[in-house]
């Protein structure tokens, strides 16, 4: 494929060309934003390693009922609306690893931004949340800790 063929395609298919350009810009923007967001995504195996080697604090932002149905052992439950980086639960963890978890990985992303903005140095969020943890074949604890 040469440039001339590509330009002919763009001329014949302007809507497809715009869609391709839009998707390309969206992907590039998303990847650049991910690189500069200041916190890292963890896979379930990475979370296990971080907890075992460095004693990471795991905060579960699931609703209370969801938390009681199943959560990662040792995690602490905080309702997203009551999540505060200045709380006593997080008071001594500014230099320690803090991992945020929720049901599917969406609410924990917003909380990670708050922690990073508040000056926490080592902030992580679990990709896929507890659903991803369970899909990886790792155990969940039922009930309240």
Secondary structure, DSSP 4 states (H G I P E B T S, - for coil): --HHHHHHHHHH-HHHHHHHHHHHHHHHHHHHHHHHSS-EEE-HHHHHHHHHHH--EEEE-S-HHHHHH-B-TT-EE--GGG--TTSTTTTT-SSSEEEEE-SSSSHHHHHHHHHHHTT-SEEEEETTHHHHHHHTT---B-S--
